[in-house]
């Protein structure tokens, strides 16, 4: 993933966290960036309301109906939890995880880190 797309993804996360998301997808952001950001944001809302992170993407989709289940290429988003951190991953256009075109967000729910990873 190129640096520009990483920067846009990071900024979209910040917009969501500061309440600047408005209704639906933020204007001017690529669909794939806003979709993965919305999944991550809704996972945090789930934690806030339920006191724990969701276990899977189904929990997030059932919690917030506006949560996309798939990325722009028709791949199911991958959601993984480890302790107080979680990952949302998109396999990208090649439909294979852990390749150079993947989009990935890793967040810590204690607020200590927001990382955008390119694999």
RAQUISUL-V802088 format. One record per pair of residues at least 24 apart in sequence whose ideal C-beta (glycine too) atoms are under 10 Angstrom apart, sorted by the first residue. I is the first residue (numbers start at 1). GAP is how many residues later the second one is. D is the distance in whole Angstrom. If there is no record, write none. Layout:
BEGIN
i = {I & I}
gap = {GAP & GAP}
d = {D & D}
END
This chain:
BEGIN
i = {1 & 1 & 1 & 1 & 1 & 1 & 1 & 1 & 1 & 1 & 2 & 2 & 3 & 5 & 5 & 5 & 5 & 5 & 5 & 5 & 6 & 6 & 6 & 6 & 6 & 7 & 8 & 8 & 8 & 8 & 9 & 9 & 9 & 9 & 9 & 9 & 9 & 9 & 9 & 9 & 9 & 10 & 10 & 10 & 10 & 10 & 11 & 11 & 12 & 12 & 12 & 12 & 12 & 12 & 12 & 13 & 13 & 13 & 13 & 13 & 13 & 13 & 13 & 13 & 14 & 15 & 16 & 16 & 16 & 16 & 16 & 17 & 17 & 17 & 17 & 17 & 23 & 24 & 25 & 25 & 30 & 30 & 31 & 31 & 31 & 32 & 32 & 32 & 32 & 32 & 32 & 32 & 32 & 33 & 33 & 33 & 33 & 33 & 34 & 34 & 35 & 35 & 35 & 35 & 35 & 35 & 35 & 35 & 35 & 35 & 36 & 36 & 36 & 36 & 36 & 36 & 36 & 36 & 36 & 36 & 36 & 37 & 37 & 37 & 37 & 38 & 38 & 38 & 38 & 38 & 38 & 39 & 39 & 39 & 39 & 39 & 39 & 39 & 39 & 39 & 39 & 39 & 39 & 39 & 40 & 40 & 40 & 40 & 40 & 40 & 40 & 40 & 40 & 41 & 41 & 41 & 41 & 42 & 42 & 42 & 42 & 43 & 43 & 43 & 43 & 43 & 43 & 43 & 43 & 43 & 44 & 44 & 44 & 47 & 47 & 47 & 47 & 48 & 52 & 52 & 52 & 53 & 53 & 53 & 53 & 53 & 53 & 53 & 53 & 53 & 54 & 54 & 54 & 55 & 55 & 55 & 56 & 56 & 57 & 60 & 71 & 71 & 71 & 72 & 73 & 75 & 77 & 78 & 78 & 80 & 81 & 82 & 83 & 83 & 83 & 84 & 84 & 84 & 84 & 84 & 85 & 85 & 85 & 85 & 85 & 87 & 87 & 89 & 89}
gap = {91 & 99 & 100 & 101 & 102 & 103 & 115 & 116 & 117 & 118 & 98 & 116 & 115 & 25 & 27 & 28 & 96 & 98 & 111 & 113 & 27 & 97 & 110 & 111 & 112 & 109 & 25 & 26 & 29 & 108 & 24 & 25 & 27 & 28 & 31 & 94 & 95 & 96 & 107 & 108 & 109 & 27 & 95 & 104 & 105 & 106 & 26 & 105 & 24 & 25 & 26 & 28 & 29 & 93 & 104 & 24 & 27 & 28 & 31 & 92 & 94 & 101 & 102 & 103 & 100 & 26 & 24 & 25 & 26 & 28 & 29 & 24 & 27 & 90 & 94 & 97 & 43 & 42 & 41 & 43 & 42 & 73 & 37 & 40 & 41 & 36 & 39 & 40 & 41 & 58 & 60 & 61 & 71 & 39 & 57 & 70 & 72 & 83 & 34 & 38 & 32 & 33 & 34 & 35 & 36 & 37 & 42 & 53 & 55 & 68 & 32 & 35 & 36 & 41 & 52 & 53 & 54 & 67 & 68 & 69 & 80 & 51 & 66 & 68 & 79 & 26 & 28 & 29 & 30 & 39 & 50 & 25 & 28 & 29 & 30 & 32 & 38 & 39 & 40 & 47 & 49 & 50 & 51 & 66 & 37 & 39 & 46 & 47 & 48 & 65 & 66 & 67 & 74 & 26 & 47 & 64 & 66 & 24 & 25 & 26 & 46 & 24 & 36 & 38 & 43 & 44 & 45 & 62 & 64 & 66 & 42 & 63 & 65 & 34 & 37 & 39 & 62 & 61 & 29 & 32 & 57 & 26 & 28 & 29 & 30 & 31 & 32 & 33 & 54 & 56 & 25 & 27 & 32 & 24 & 25 & 26 & 24 & 25 & 31 & 28 & 24 & 31 & 32 & 31 & 28 & 27 & 26 & 24 & 26 & 26 & 28 & 24 & 25 & 26 & 27 & 24 & 25 & 26 & 27 & 28 & 24 & 25 & 27 & 28 & 30 & 28 & 30 & 28 & 30}
d = {8 & 7 & 7 & 7 & 7 & 8 & 9 & 9 & 4 & 8 & 10 & 8 & 9 & 7 & 9 & 7 & 10 & 8 & 9 & 8 & 10 & 9 & 5 & 9 & 6 & 8 & 5 & 9 & 10 & 9 & 5 & 9 & 7 & 7 & 10 & 7 & 9 & 7 & 5 & 10 & 9 & 9 & 9 & 7 & 9 & 5 & 9 & 10 & 9 & 4 & 9 & 10 & 9 & 10 & 10 & 5 & 7 & 8 & 10 & 7 & 8 & 6 & 10 & 7 & 8 & 9 & 8 & 4 & 9 & 8 & 10 & 7 & 8 & 9 & 10 & 8 & 9 & 7 & 9 & 10 & 8 & 10 & 9 & 9 & 5 & 10 & 6 & 4 & 8 & 7 & 8 & 9 & 6 & 9 & 10 & 7 & 10 & 10 & 9 & 10 & 9 & 5 & 10 & 8 & 6 & 7 & 8 & 10 & 8 & 9 & 8 & 7 & 9 & 7 & 6 & 8 & 5 & 5 & 8 & 6 & 10 & 9 & 10 & 7 & 10 & 8 & 7 & 6 & 6 & 10 & 9 & 9 & 6 & 7 & 9 & 9 & 5 & 10 & 7 & 10 & 5 & 10 & 9 & 8 & 10 & 9 & 8 & 9 & 5 & 5 & 9 & 6 & 9 & 9 & 10 & 10 & 9 & 8 & 5 & 9 & 10 & 9 & 7 & 9 & 6 & 10 & 7 & 10 & 8 & 9 & 9 & 7 & 7 & 10 & 9 & 9 & 6 & 9 & 9 & 10 & 9 & 9 & 5 & 10 & 9 & 8 & 9 & 6 & 10 & 7 & 7 & 8 & 8 & 8 & 10 & 7 & 9 & 9 & 8 & 9 & 10 & 10 & 7 & 9 & 9 & 10 & 9 & 9 & 9 & 9 & 9 & 9 & 9 & 9 & 10 & 6 & 5 & 5 & 10 & 9 & 7 & 9 & 10 & 8 & 9 & 9 & 8 & 9 & 9}
END
